[in-house]
Amino acid sequence: MDTAALVTWVITALGGFYMLGTWLTRGGARGGTSRLPVPVVFGHFSLAAIGLVVWIVYLVTDKDALAWTAFILLVPVALLGFVMLARWIPVHRARATAPTGPGQDAPAERHFPLVVVLAHGLFAVVTVVLVLLTALGVGGS
């Protein structure tokens, strides 16, 4: 289960990197019309990356405290993710009706593919559950 959590965490991170790269290249960090606050985006990213490193160290050392630390780090990661999702949904809904052309300033997050957002969220939920179950000792040897 601990290795499965690593796999789902890495898959989640890949989707997150894709969205972060899209957001940055479209000017999200420069403010503009982005509805995603820079501290929320980078807080989400930083805590998730730190948690992943802690999880890898847990896999190497098998110290229960590290599994719990990784899970505790995932709690604010998930909360920040829900904040960003809630702020992204209206942007996604307006995508079909909003004009985009020269002079139109579209939010950077408008360019997130729906499938990437959904997959990122799904794998994130699975990761949190697997990390929690591992920390609880469920399914372990």
PyMOL commands that place a pseudoatom at each C-alpha (Angstrom):
pseudoatom trace, name=CA, resn=MET, resi=1, chain=A, elem=C, hetatm=0, pos=[0.000, 0.000, 0.000]
pseudoatom trace, name=CA, resn=ASP, resi=2, chain=A, elem=C, hetatm=0, pos=[2.896, 2.355, 0.734]
pseudoatom trace, name=CA, resn=THR, resi=3, chain=A, elem=C, hetatm=0, pos=[4.322, 1.886, -2.756]
pseudoatom trace, name=CA, resn=ALA, resi=4, chain=A, elem=C, hetatm=0, pos=[0.884, 2.366, -4.289]
pseudoatom trace, name=CA, resn=ALA, resi=5, chain=A, elem=C, hetatm=0, pos=[0.654, 5.670, -2.409]
pseudoatom trace, name=CA, resn=LEU, resi=6, chain=A, elem=C, hetatm=0, pos=[4.002, 6.695, -3.897]
pseudoatom trace, name=CA, resn=VAL, resi=7, chain=A, elem=C, hetatm=0, pos=[2.806, 5.847, -7.402]
pseudoatom trace, name=CA, resn=THR, resi=8, chain=A, elem=C, hetatm=0, pos=[-0.453, 7.772, -7.026]
pseudoatom trace, name=CA, resn=TRP, resi=9, chain=A, elem=C, hetatm=0, pos=[1.400, 10.686, -5.414]
pseudoatom trace, name=CA, resn=VAL, resi=10, chain=A, elem=C, hetatm=0, pos=[3.830, 10.891, -8.355]
pseudoatom trace, name=CA, resn=ILE, resi=11, chain=A, elem=C, hetatm=0, pos=[0.977, 10.717, -10.872]
pseudoatom trace, name=CA, resn=THR, resi=12, chain=A, elem=C, hetatm=0, pos=[-0.809, 13.477, -8.947]
pseudoatom trace, name=CA, resn=ALA, resi=13, chain=A, elem=C, hetatm=0, pos=[2.379, 15.534, -8.940]
pseudoatom trace, name=CA, resn=LEU, resi=14, chain=A, elem=C, hetatm=0, pos=[2.786, 15.163, -12.704]
pseudoatom trace, name=CA, resn=GLY, resi=15, chain=A, elem=C, hetatm=0, pos=[-0.701, 16.569, -13.273]
pseudoatom trace, name=CA, resn=GLY, resi=16, chain=A, elem=C, hetatm=0, pos=[0.040, 19.332, -10.784]
pseudoatom trace, name=CA, resn=PHE, resi=17, chain=A, elem=C, hetatm=0, pos=[3.308, 20.209, -12.532]
pseudoatom trace, name=CA, resn=TYR, resi=18, chain=A, elem=C, hetatm=0, pos=[1.466, 20.397, -15.841]
pseudoatom trace, name=CA, resn=MET, resi=19, chain=A, elem=C, hetatm=0, pos=[-1.141, 22.776, -14.407]
pseudoatom trace, name=CA, resn=LEU, resi=20, chain=A, elem=C, hetatm=0, pos=[1.488, 24.854, -12.591]
pseudoatom trace, name=CA, resn=GLY, resi=21, chain=A, elem=C, hetatm=0, pos=[3.515, 25.145, -15.795]
pseudoatom trace, name=CA, resn=THR, resi=22, chain=A, elem=C, hetatm=0, pos=[0.418, 26.151, -17.749]
pseudoatom trace, name=CA, resn=TRP, resi=23, chain=A, elem=C, hetatm=0, pos=[-0.559, 28.686, -15.086]
pseudoatom trace, name=CA, resn=LEU, resi=24, chain=A, elem=C, hetatm=0, pos=[2.931, 30.201, -14.993]
pseudoatom trace, name=CA, resn=THR, resi=25, chain=A, elem=C, hetatm=0, pos=[3.370, 30.411, -18.770]
pseudoatom trace, name=CA, resn=ARG, resi=26, chain=A, elem=C, hetatm=0, pos=[-0.053, 32.044, -19.113]
pseudoatom trace, name=CA, resn=GLY, resi=27, chain=A, elem=C, hetatm=0, pos=[0.887, 34.740, -16.591]
pseudoatom trace, name=CA, resn=GLY, resi=28, chain=A, elem=C, hetatm=0, pos=[-0.819, 33.422, -13.466]
pseudoatom trace, name=CA, resn=ALA, resi=29, chain=A, elem=C, hetatm=0, pos=[1.981, 34.433, -11.106]
pseudoatom trace, name=CA, resn=ARG, resi=30, chain=A, elem=C, hetatm=0, pos=[1.968, 37.980, -12.482]
pseudoatom trace, name=CA, resn=GLY, resi=31, chain=A, elem=C, hetatm=0, pos=[-1.541, 38.540, -11.206]
pseudoatom trace, name=CA, resn=GLY, resi=32, chain=A, elem=C, hetatm=0, pos=[-3.655, 39.717, -14.100]
pseudoatom trace, name=CA, resn=THR, resi=33, chain=A, elem=C, hetatm=0, pos=[-7.076, 38.133, -14.157]
pseudoatom trace, name=CA, resn=SER, resi=34, chain=A, elem=C, hetatm=0, pos=[-6.135, 34.867, -12.425]
pseudoatom trace, name=CA, resn=ARG, resi=35, chain=A, elem=C, hetatm=0, pos=[-8.574, 33.874, -9.711]
pseudoatom trace, name=CA, resn=LEU, resi=36, chain=A, elem=C, hetatm=0, pos=[-5.938, 31.665, -8.071]
pseudoatom trace, name=CA, resn=PRO, resi=37, chain=A, elem=C, hetatm=0, pos=[-3.969, 33.562, -5.410]
pseudoatom trace, name=CA, resn=VAL, resi=38, chain=A, elem=C, hetatm=0, pos=[-0.217, 33.135, -5.805]
pseudoatom trace, name=CA, resn=PRO, resi=39, chain=A, elem=C, hetatm=0, pos=[0.333, 32.156, -2.124]
pseudoatom trace, name=CA, resn=VAL, resi=40, chain=A, elem=C, hetatm=0, pos=[-2.341, 29.459, -2.376]
pseudoatom trace, name=CA, resn=VAL, resi=41, chain=A, elem=C, hetatm=0, pos=[-0.841, 27.995, -5.554]
pseudoatom trace, name=CA, resn=PHE, resi=42, chain=A, elem=C, hetatm=0, pos=[2.713, 27.959, -4.248]
pseudoatom trace, name=CA, resn=GLY, resi=43, chain=A, elem=C, hetatm=0, pos=[1.636, 26.864, -0.768]
pseudoatom trace, name=CA, resn=HIS, resi=44, chain=A, elem=C, hetatm=0, pos=[-0.200, 23.900, -2.281]
pseudoatom trace, name=CA, resn=PHE, resi=45, chain=A, elem=C, hetatm=0, pos=[2.790, 23.029, -4.447]
pseudoatom trace, name=CA, resn=SER, resi=46, chain=A, elem=C, hetatm=0, pos=[5.390, 23.463, -1.686]
pseudoatom trace, name=CA, resn=LEU, resi=47, chain=A, elem=C, hetatm=0, pos=[3.550, 21.446, 0.957]
pseudoatom trace, name=CA, resn=ALA, resi=48, chain=A, elem=C, hetatm=0, pos=[2.795, 18.667, -1.536]
pseudoatom trace, name=CA, resn=ALA, resi=49, chain=A, elem=C, hetatm=0, pos=[6.457, 18.506, -2.613]
pseudoatom trace, name=CA, resn=ILE, resi=50, chain=A, elem=C, hetatm=0, pos=[7.670, 18.449, 0.992]
pseudoatom trace, name=CA, resn=GLY, resi=51, chain=A, elem=C, hetatm=0, pos=[5.135, 15.747, 1.794]
pseudoatom trace, name=CA, resn=LEU, resi=52, chain=A, elem=C, hetatm=0, pos=[6.319, 13.655, -1.147]
pseudoatom trace, name=CA, resn=VAL, resi=53, chain=A, elem=C, hetatm=0, pos=[9.928, 13.904, 0.045]
pseudoatom trace, name=CA, resn=VAL, resi=54, chain=A, elem=C, hetatm=0, pos=[8.828, 12.906, 3.568]
pseudoatom trace, name=CA, resn=TRP, resi=55, chain=A, elem=C, hetatm=0, pos=[6.930, 9.947, 2.084]
pseudoatom trace, name=CA, resn=ILE, resi=56, chain=A, elem=C, hetatm=0, pos=[9.998, 8.790, 0.151]
pseudoatom trace, name=CA, resn=VAL, resi=57, chain=A, elem=C, hetatm=0, pos=[12.087, 9.026, 3.334]
pseudoatom trace, name=CA, resn=TYR, resi=58, chain=A, elem=C, hetatm=0, pos=[9.358, 7.022, 5.111]
pseudoatom trace, name=CA, resn=LEU, resi=59, chain=A, elem=C, hetatm=0, pos=[9.594, 4.309, 2.442]
pseudoatom trace, name=CA, resn=VAL, resi=60, chain=A, elem=C, hetatm=0, pos=[13.350, 4.110, 2.973]
pseudoatom trace, name=CA, resn=THR, resi=61, chain=A, elem=C, hetatm=0, pos=[13.349, 4.214, 6.793]
pseudoatom trace, name=CA, resn=ASP, resi=62, chain=A, elem=C, hetatm=0, pos=[9.934, 2.701, 7.667]
pseudoatom trace, name=CA, resn=LYS, resi=63, chain=A, elem=C, hetatm=0, pos=[9.479, 5.141, 10.583]
pseudoatom trace, name=CA, resn=ASP, resi=64, chain=A, elem=C, hetatm=0, pos=[5.787, 5.466, 11.469]
pseudoatom trace, name=CA, resn=ALA, resi=65, chain=A, elem=C, hetatm=0, pos=[6.206, 9.100, 12.514]
pseudoatom trace, name=CA, resn=LEU, resi=66, chain=A, elem=C, hetatm=0, pos=[7.174, 9.973, 8.942]
pseudoatom trace, name=CA, resn=ALA, resi=67, chain=A, elem=C, hetatm=0, pos=[4.017, 8.362, 7.550]
pseudoatom trace, name=CA, resn=TRP, resi=68, chain=A, elem=C, hetatm=0, pos=[1.936, 10.468, 9.945]
pseudoatom trace, name=CA, resn=THR, resi=69, chain=A, elem=C, hetatm=0, pos=[3.961, 13.578, 9.081]
pseudoatom trace, name=CA, resn=ALA, resi=70, chain=A, elem=C, hetatm=0, pos=[3.275, 13.009, 5.391]
pseudoatom trace, name=CA, resn=PHE, resi=71, chain=A, elem=C, hetatm=0, pos=[-0.437, 12.591, 6.107]
pseudoatom trace, name=CA, resn=ILE, resi=72, chain=A, elem=C, hetatm=0, pos=[-0.541, 15.741, 8.255]
pseudoatom trace, name=CA, resn=LEU, resi=73, chain=A, elem=C, hetatm=0, pos=[1.147, 17.659, 5.420]
pseudoatom trace, name=CA, resn=LEU, resi=74, chain=A, elem=C, hetatm=0, pos=[-1.508, 16.375, 3.015]
pseudoatom trace, name=CA, resn=VAL, resi=75, chain=A, elem=C, hetatm=0, pos=[-4.340, 17.926, 5.056]
pseudoatom trace, name=CA, resn=PRO, resi=76, chain=A, elem=C, hetatm=0, pos=[-3.494, 21.576, 4.193]
pseudoatom trace, name=CA, resn=VAL, resi=77, chain=A, elem=C, hetatm=0, pos=[-2.496, 20.465, 0.687]
pseudoatom trace, name=CA, resn=ALA, resi=78, chain=A, elem=C, hetatm=0, pos=[-6.013, 19.083, 0.212]
pseudoatom trace, name=CA, resn=LEU, resi=79, chain=A, elem=C, hetatm=0, pos=[-7.640, 22.177, 1.717]
pseudoatom trace, name=CA, resn=LEU, resi=80, chain=A, elem=C, hetatm=0, pos=[-5.660, 24.486, -0.563]
pseudoatom trace, name=CA, resn=GLY, resi=81, chain=A, elem=C, hetatm=0, pos=[-6.536, 22.227, -3.487]
pseudoatom trace, name=CA, resn=PHE, resi=82, chain=A, elem=C, hetatm=0, pos=[-10.251, 22.544, -2.686]
pseudoatom trace, name=CA, resn=VAL, resi=83, chain=A, elem=C, hetatm=0, pos=[-9.872, 26.339, -2.487]
pseudoatom trace, name=CA, resn=MET, resi=84, chain=A, elem=C, hetatm=0, pos=[-8.283, 26.392, -5.934]
pseudoatom trace, name=CA, resn=LEU, resi=85, chain=A, elem=C, hetatm=0, pos=[-10.917, 24.025, -7.333]
pseudoatom trace, name=CA, resn=ALA, resi=86, chain=A, elem=C, hetatm=0, pos=[-13.710, 26.230, -6.000]
pseudoatom trace, name=CA, resn=ARG, resi=87, chain=A, elem=C, hetatm=0, pos=[-12.112, 29.291, -7.597]
pseudoatom trace, name=CA, resn=TRP, resi=88, chain=A, elem=C, hetatm=0, pos=[-11.408, 27.444, -10.870]
pseudoatom trace, name=CA, resn=ILE, resi=89, chain=A, elem=C, hetatm=0, pos=[-14.941, 26.088, -11.448]
pseudoatom trace, name=CA, resn=PRO, resi=90, chain=A, elem=C, hetatm=0, pos=[-16.492, 29.471, -12.389]
pseudoatom trace, name=CA, resn=VAL, resi=91, chain=A, elem=C, hetatm=0, pos=[-13.574, 30.147, -14.739]
pseudoatom trace, name=CA, resn=HIS, resi=92, chain=A, elem=C, hetatm=0, pos=[-14.099, 26.779, -16.406]
pseudoatom trace, name=CA, resn=ARG, resi=93, chain=A, elem=C, hetatm=0, pos=[-17.857, 27.325, -16.705]
pseudoatom trace, name=CA, resn=ALA, resi=94, chain=A, elem=C, hetatm=0, pos=[-17.322, 30.745, -18.260]
pseudoatom trace, name=CA, resn=ARG, resi=95, chain=A, elem=C, hetatm=0, pos=[-14.858, 29.291, -20.771]
pseudoatom trace, name=CA, resn=ALA, resi=96, chain=A, elem=C, hetatm=0, pos=[-17.504, 28.512, -23.380]
pseudoatom trace, name=CA, resn=THR, resi=97, chain=A, elem=C, hetatm=0, pos=[-19.233, 31.876, -23.212]
pseudoatom trace, name=CA, resn=ALA, resi=98, chain=A, elem=C, hetatm=0, pos=[-16.319, 34.258, -22.661]
pseudoatom trace, name=CA, resn=PRO, resi=99, chain=A, elem=C, hetatm=0, pos=[-14.834, 35.858, -25.743]
pseudoatom trace, name=CA, resn=THR, resi=100, chain=A, elem=C, hetatm=0, pos=[-11.118, 35.353, -26.257]
pseudoatom trace, name=CA, resn=GLY, resi=101, chain=A, elem=C, hetatm=0, pos=[-9.270, 37.347, -28.807]
pseudoatom trace, name=CA, resn=PRO, resi=102, chain=A, elem=C, hetatm=0, pos=[-6.786, 40.159, -29.102]
pseudoatom trace, name=CA, resn=GLY, resi=103, chain=A, elem=C, hetatm=0, pos=[-7.132, 42.435, -26.112]
pseudoatom trace, name=CA, resn=GLN, resi=104, chain=A, elem=C, hetatm=0, pos=[-9.107, 39.850, -24.129]
pseudoatom trace, name=CA, resn=ASP, resi=105, chain=A, elem=C, hetatm=0, pos=[-7.332, 38.916, -20.907]
pseudoatom trace, name=CA, resn=ALA, resi=106, chain=A, elem=C, hetatm=0, pos=[-8.336, 35.336, -20.029]
pseudoatom trace, name=CA, resn=PRO, resi=107, chain=A, elem=C, hetatm=0, pos=[-7.406, 33.927, -16.628]
pseudoatom trace, name=CA, resn=ALA, resi=108, chain=A, elem=C, hetatm=0, pos=[-4.347, 31.686, -16.800]
pseudoatom trace, name=CA, resn=GLU, resi=109, chain=A, elem=C, hetatm=0, pos=[-6.260, 28.786, -15.249]
pseudoatom trace, name=CA, resn=ARG, resi=110, chain=A, elem=C, hetatm=0, pos=[-8.778, 28.838, -18.097]
pseudoatom trace, name=CA, resn=HIS, resi=111, chain=A, elem=C, hetatm=0, pos=[-6.239, 26.812, -20.047]
pseudoatom trace, name=CA, resn=PHE, resi=112, chain=A, elem=C, hetatm=0, pos=[-6.308, 23.834, -17.646]
pseudoatom trace, name=CA, resn=PRO, resi=113, chain=A, elem=C, hetatm=0, pos=[-7.736, 20.798, -19.460]
pseudoatom trace, name=CA, resn=LEU, resi=114, chain=A, elem=C, hetatm=0, pos=[-10.713, 19.377, -17.598]
pseudoatom trace, name=CA, resn=VAL, resi=115, chain=A, elem=C, hetatm=0, pos=[-9.329, 15.835, -17.780]
pseudoatom trace, name=CA, resn=VAL, resi=116, chain=A, elem=C, hetatm=0, pos=[-6.088, 16.940, -16.076]
pseudoatom trace, name=CA, resn=VAL, resi=117, chain=A, elem=C, hetatm=0, pos=[-7.973, 18.728, -13.286]
pseudoatom trace, name=CA, resn=LEU, resi=118, chain=A, elem=C, hetatm=0, pos=[-10.231, 15.713, -12.712]
pseudoatom trace, name=CA, resn=ALA, resi=119, chain=A, elem=C, hetatm=0, pos=[-7.377, 13.196, -12.816]
pseudoatom trace, name=CA, resn=HIS, resi=120, chain=A, elem=C, hetatm=0, pos=[-5.281, 15.345, -10.461]
pseudoatom trace, name=CA, resn=GLY, resi=121, chain=A, elem=C, hetatm=0, pos=[-8.135, 15.501, -7.978]
pseudoatom trace, name=CA, resn=LEU, resi=122, chain=A, elem=C, hetatm=0, pos=[-8.971, 11.803, -8.246]
pseudoatom trace, name=CA, resn=PHE, resi=123, chain=A, elem=C, hetatm=0, pos=[-5.376, 10.673, -7.773]
pseudoatom trace, name=CA, resn=ALA, resi=124, chain=A, elem=C, hetatm=0, pos=[-4.984, 13.168, -4.916]
pseudoatom trace, name=CA, resn=VAL, resi=125, chain=A, elem=C, hetatm=0, pos=[-7.935, 11.664, -3.051]
pseudoatom trace, name=CA, resn=VAL, resi=126, chain=A, elem=C, hetatm=0, pos=[-6.612, 8.148, -3.605]
pseudoatom trace, name=CA, resn=THR, resi=127, chain=A, elem=C, hetatm=0, pos=[-3.177, 9.264, -2.381]
pseudoatom trace, name=CA, resn=VAL, resi=128, chain=A, elem=C, hetatm=0, pos=[-4.580, 10.769, 0.821]
pseudoatom trace, name=CA, resn=VAL, resi=129, chain=A, elem=C, hetatm=0, pos=[-6.560, 7.600, 1.541]
pseudoatom trace, name=CA, resn=LEU, resi=130, chain=A, elem=C, hetatm=0, pos=[-3.588, 5.321, 0.857]
pseudoatom trace, name=CA, resn=VAL, resi=131, chain=A, elem=C, hetatm=0, pos=[-1.262, 7.428, 3.013]
pseudoatom trace, name=CA, resn=LEU, resi=132, chain=A, elem=C, hetatm=0, pos=[-3.796, 7.423, 5.857]
pseudoatom trace, name=CA, resn=LEU, resi=133, chain=A, elem=C, hetatm=0, pos=[-4.332, 3.671, 5.623]
pseudoatom trace, name=CA, resn=THR, resi=134, chain=A, elem=C, hetatm=0, pos=[-0.574, 3.096, 5.603]
pseudoatom trace, name=CA, resn=ALA, resi=135, chain=A, elem=C, hetatm=0, pos=[-0.089, 5.378, 8.615]
pseudoatom trace, name=CA, resn=LEU, resi=136, chain=A, elem=C, hetatm=0, pos=[-2.831, 3.443, 10.426]
pseudoatom trace, name=CA, resn=GLY, resi=137, chain=A, elem=C, hetatm=0, pos=[-1.071, 0.182, 9.616]
pseudoatom trace, name=CA, resn=VAL, resi=138, chain=A, elem=C, hetatm=0, pos=[-3.904, -1.175, 7.497]
pseudoatom trace, name=CA, resn=GLY, resi=139, chain=A, elem=C, hetatm=0, pos=[-2.732, -3.669, 4.888]
pseudoatom trace, name=CA, resn=GLY, resi=140, chain=A, elem=C, hetatm=0, pos=[0.847, -3.600, 6.149]
pseudoatom trace, name=CA, resn=SER, resi=141, chain=A, elem=C, hetatm=0, pos=[3.064, -6.527, 6.939]
for i in range(1, 141): cmd.bond("trace and resi %d" % i, "trace and resi %d" % (i + 1))
show_as sticks, trace
zoom trace
